């Protein structure tokens, strides 16, 4: 019997809002907590609404992420003043004292994040009355994709990144545990699993049992029935022929997220990235040689300390050459506690914004071209709503249908595209 079912506090199930900021690893951990809450008899929603309790999983990668976390906490206190608010994640790990000042919150750091669901259940047990009825909340149904945590932590310690300080050293989960969790999600009806972590491409390098990213994928392909498997991100130095051979299986999504950060070697060196621009170029060429139809997405920081106009132009030239399917551009902002935070932030805010705008404009042009190249092709689409979904290359598609297509993988003949999406007709 579940903890909730055995309680006589209230005959109806409590509604818990599980809210996530930041990376796919955070999403994986929030999904896992939500599943535990559901097993204990709670209803969960991933929408910011009135609820009996809140679990907020924070990010601290930028000052903007910090601001979003504070806003979510204030919103929860405003919507349901008596509801317990459990705050976890990287911002909670980095500055628990600041978040504790925002109202009725309980901080659970990253090392204890696996205890967040239990902390919330204990807080619910202590409540004398519920603040909402279950009819007041929009309770989320099942998902088409599930995020699977394969490791956390990072040993690379890039100059600009706070994550190694709030996530710790690399720690990979055992392959058999990941296989079991994946198969459980598949049996729940999930059509796609997304393998995620702080450094997914480095999976296994902390283990002595021979585990590796390639070995993990091979185990998932042979020991689970997952219709689609997506590897969330990878560093250029972790791309090997053995790993890419896994994409010979059609169940592997042809989608790679490989962070560039800068196309200038001096800037990459100051960032303490573990590759040069030429090594990055070679990695992308290796992917395209092994998986010719792959979509490749990247991240770029504009205006890192010491970045000159020449450095910026080198990044633009590399972008023009490699023509990514999508680009996430971030104007540099110093993070307390990082080594880059000790450097003189000598690129003006106006220059950062101007360079970021140039990078985004080029990225948008390349994305439109990538979408247009799909016109006339047939794409495999996992529908996440009645008429829209994602290709295995992570491109959005809309296709009209009289039936609800949610959680189905269907072939779609693409007949048009705009600057953001593909449009087509169902096959069969």
PyMOL commands that set and color helices and strands:
alter all, ss='L'
color gray80, all
select helices_A, chain A and resi 24-39+63-79+90-94+96-100+110-125+134-136+163-167+175-187+200-202+213-223+236-238+241-248+265-271+277-290+309-322+340-342+349-373
alter helices_A, ss='H'
color red, helices_A
select strands_A, chain A and resi 15-20+43-45+53-58+84-89+105-108+145-149+151-152+171-172+192-196+228-231+255-257+295-302+326-331+378-383+388-391+396-399+409-417+422-426
alter strands_A, ss='S'
color yellow, strands_A
deselect
rebuild
show_as cartoon
